[in-house]
């Protein structure tokens, strides 16, 4: 058992705060705090101020519920984007991942999670109703369900699909198949099986 | 190449601050910031305030240079401790490690690093002169050199040993040998060789 006696209460406070972060233990937290102690006072104060501003200044786009600096985010406000297509994602990291591909020019809808009974997250905890009303009130032609290919993701996909069945909208999901650049022998059999069933015409 | 577009400048600022920490990449930093966004506003503000206080409130003990809440740290100020023995360590983490063993009741001296020409750290950057003057001005009988058993640690040990050669003080270092509880086959040959050379009388 480790009985760590901290020589200073402010040091201990700082270690406690870092140790609350996911994946950060007390030893790592101490290492991070000692690192900060070696930095300039201004830099550390700046870090502290950013954290204080974080929760106060952050906004969520009233259209897509993505994190934003303004009421309507840059993507929803961009008139050059295709407003007839909405890509449904779990969280803001997935928006960034899809944006990163530079292959998508439509809008997004951030659910804020996926249906996961194990974690006590039901459809009511997610931005599903607001998605339905967006589809009903806006000239949306296609919904792309871009959730993780897990059981929870599939459940959420199916729930949204059922909810949207009365709307006149095309519903698609991400293509599933072998990863580009991976050796075939490392692909799992379910993925490989599906990618044979859903084989596509050969094109250069 | 990853071109990550952050949807909010305050989010980006926070990610930048976390990504400056050692061992924290931009993806981890984003994960930590999104975690904080899910926490209560008060908790996140508290984290920020602790960081701002950190550099302002922390003091270094004027005797041993350990981190402290006051001018003289709790260990140096504790009159029940043996003030004739000083354990020389690299940093505050090592003080905590030795304290944790509950085997040592003397005082400490924190060097603030070890001599490492590769990192541009010379004897002048460390609290070596203040150690010498402590030994000369206080009734010190023994100096325990408890630095890491690396080349840099050995160099620093030797430098301090030379500096203290004129003082009437016993200089000792940590015992080196096989770790307790480890299988012998995993001990490296240098450690094993030394532990045979420096074998100790068998005692229960």
Interface residues (C-beta under 8 A of the other chain):
Chain A: X2 X3 X4 X5 X6 X7 X8 X9 X10 X11 X13 X14 X17 X20 X21 X22 X23 X28 X30 X31 X32 X33 X34 X35 X36 X37 X41 X43 X44 X45 X46 X47 X48 X49 X50 X51 X52 X53 X54 X55 X56 X57 X58 X59 X61 X66 X67 X68 X69 X73 X74 X75 X91 X92 X93 X95 X96 X99 X100 X102
Chain B: X2 X3 X4 X5 X6 X7 X8 X9 X10 X11 X13 X14 X17 X20 X21 X22 X23 X24 X28 X30 X31 X32 X33 X34 X35 X36 X37 X39 X41 X43 X44 X45 X46 X47 X48 X49 X50 X51 X52 X53 X54 X55 X56 X57 X58 X59 X61 X66 X67 X68 X69 X73 X74 X75 X91 X92 X93 X95 X96 X99 X100
